[in-house]
Amino acid sequence: MTAVRLRPEQPSDVPAIRRLLAAAFAHSDNRVPAEVRLVDALRVDDAWIPELSIVAEVGGEILGYALLSRVRVDPAGFPALCLGPVAVRPDRQRAGYGSDVVQAALSAATELGERLVVLLGSPAYYRRFGFFPAARLGLTSPWSGLGDPWQALLLPASAGDAAAPSTAAGTAGSPAGAAGPPAEDAPVPPSGEVTFPGPWSLV
Ligand SMILES: CC(C)(COP(=O)(O)OP(=O)(O)OC[C@H]1O[C@@H](n2cnc3c(N)ncnc32)[C@H](O)[C@@H]1OP(=O)(O)O)[C@@H](O)C(=O)NCCC(=O)NCCS
């Protein structure tokens, strides 16, 4: 089996990422999926973090993609990340590329000292990475009404974060996809409303 290379996107990857998103989220009426427009809009927004737009490249082809971009928990203004979209080329799904690219994105976020990731998605899929219902952290969003698909993950403190402020243990999640132990000594994010930047109004 050809090795998978997990890496941040490069400018030359943009057309292939668009094609991948268009295929993974395709509509029967051929309309451009909102996820294509969302990623294009986030790429030129302050929410974009270049290191956290991750591709899975196999044999020179981009087969998987995962994006973490900036959101915040208000009123505290606590910085968090939203995971999504996540996509694997339809003819290569269920071969582990989705898991690979999500775990690579979460590990990169941990390395950057990030603490909290939220998403809207299938609990059956995302619980394998340690996500749990965001309501357990008192986190709300326009998606709260959908219940358990509104999810959160606490990232562990990275090695470079030894001086980070210590608070009560964050035990609600076990971030299987991120490097290091659970977030025992990481600050617990405040409860509140997660605010999404403008591009998210496209979805
Ligand atoms: C969802 C997606 C990213 C998963 O990537 P993948 O490479 O196919 O998945 P993996 O090989 O890493 O994992 C396979 C497992 O995920 C499960 N899975 C795949 N898609 C799923 C879904 N939509 N809901 C629940 N579980 C799903 C499979 O049943 C399998 O479970 P198992 O390990 O218990 O057998 C991919 O199927 C995809 O691009 N789907 C279309 C776009 C989409 O819906 N993206 C998610 C938006 S939040």
PDBQT file of the ligand as one rigid body, heavy atoms in Angstrom, charges set to zero:
ROOT
HETATM    1  C1  LIG A 301     -16.695  11.035   6.789  1.00  0.00    +0.000 C 
HETATM    2  C2  LIG A 301     -15.398  10.757   6.049  1.00  0.00    +0.000 C 
HETATM    3  C3  LIG A 301     -14.486  11.982   6.139  1.00  0.00    +0.000 C 
HETATM    4  C4  LIG A 301     -14.713   9.583   6.758  1.00  0.00    +0.000 C 
HETATM    5  O1  LIG A 301     -13.475   9.324   6.135  1.00  0.00    +0.000 OA
HETATM    6  P1  LIG A 301     -13.075   7.817   5.778  1.00  0.00    +0.000 P 
HETATM    7  O2  LIG A 301     -11.680   7.818   5.308  1.00  0.00    +0.000 OA
HETATM    8  O3  LIG A 301     -14.119   7.282   4.867  1.00  0.00    +0.000 OA
HETATM    9  O4  LIG A 301     -13.228   7.102   7.217  1.00  0.00    +0.000 OA
HETATM   10  P2  LIG A 301     -12.170   6.192   7.952  1.00  0.00    +0.000 P 
HETATM   11  O5  LIG A 301     -11.682   5.127   7.008  1.00  0.00    +0.000 OA
HETATM   12  O6  LIG A 301     -11.176   6.996   8.652  1.00  0.00    +0.000 OA
HETATM   13  O7  LIG A 301     -13.092   5.530   9.041  1.00  0.00    +0.000 OA
HETATM   14  C5  LIG A 301     -14.003   4.556   8.667  1.00  0.00    +0.000 C 
HETATM   15  C6  LIG A 301     -15.027   4.447   9.752  1.00  0.00    +0.000 C 
HETATM   16  O8  LIG A 301     -15.804   5.637   9.759  1.00  0.00    +0.000 OA
HETATM   17  C7  LIG A 301     -17.163   5.308   9.645  1.00  0.00    +0.000 C 
HETATM   18  N1  LIG A 301     -17.812   6.384   8.916  1.00  0.00    +0.000 N 
HETATM   19  C8  LIG A 301     -17.475   6.854   7.709  1.00  0.00    +0.000 A 
HETATM   20  N2  LIG A 301     -18.312   7.849   7.377  1.00  0.00    +0.000 NA
HETATM   21  C9  LIG A 301     -19.186   7.985   8.405  1.00  0.00    +0.000 A 
HETATM   22  C10 LIG A 301     -20.285   8.833   8.644  1.00  0.00    +0.000 A 
HETATM   23  N3  LIG A 301     -20.663   9.777   7.768  1.00  0.00    +0.000 N 
HETATM   24  N4  LIG A 301     -20.950   8.695   9.803  1.00  0.00    +0.000 NA
HETATM   25  C11 LIG A 301     -20.568   7.774  10.703  1.00  0.00    +0.000 A 
HETATM   26  N5  LIG A 301     -19.530   6.945  10.541  1.00  0.00    +0.000 NA
HETATM   27  C12 LIG A 301     -18.863   7.052   9.380  1.00  0.00    +0.000 A 
HETATM   28  C13 LIG A 301     -17.180   3.982   8.929  1.00  0.00    +0.000 C 
HETATM   29  O9  LIG A 301     -18.369   3.260   9.198  1.00  0.00    +0.000 OA
HETATM   30  C14 LIG A 301     -15.970   3.296   9.546  1.00  0.00    +0.000 C 
HETATM   31  O10 LIG A 301     -16.330   2.807  10.830  1.00  0.00    +0.000 OA
HETATM   32  P3  LIG A 301     -15.552   1.603  11.544  1.00  0.00    +0.000 P 
HETATM   33  O11 LIG A 301     -14.148   2.061  11.758  1.00  0.00    +0.000 OA
HETATM   34  O12 LIG A 301     -16.292   1.408  12.817  1.00  0.00    +0.000 OA
HETATM   35  O13 LIG A 301     -15.652   0.469  10.574  1.00  0.00    +0.000 OA
HETATM   36  C15 LIG A 301     -15.633  10.384   4.560  1.00  0.00    +0.000 C 
HETATM   37  O14 LIG A 301     -16.441   9.241   4.510  1.00  0.00    +0.000 OA
HETATM   38  C16 LIG A 301     -16.270  11.479   3.733  1.00  0.00    +0.000 C 
HETATM   39  O15 LIG A 301     -15.555  12.265   3.104  1.00  0.00    +0.000 OA
HETATM   40  N6  LIG A 301     -17.619  11.541   3.682  1.00  0.00    +0.000 N 
HETATM   41  C17 LIG A 301     -18.300  12.536   2.867  1.00  0.00    +0.000 C 
HETATM   42  C18 LIG A 301     -18.108  13.922   3.426  1.00  0.00    +0.000 C 
HETATM   43  C19 LIG A 301     -18.569  13.992   4.872  1.00  0.00    +0.000 C 
HETATM   44  O16 LIG A 301     -19.667  13.583   5.221  1.00  0.00    +0.000 OA
HETATM   45  N7  LIG A 301     -17.691  14.574   5.722  1.00  0.00    +0.000 N 
HETATM   46  C20 LIG A 301     -17.929  14.711   7.139  1.00  0.00    +0.000 C 
HETATM   47  C21 LIG A 301     -18.519  16.050   7.380  1.00  0.00    +0.000 C 
HETATM   48  S1  LIG A 301     -18.572  16.403   9.121  1.00  0.00    +0.000 SA
ENDROOT
TORSDOF 0
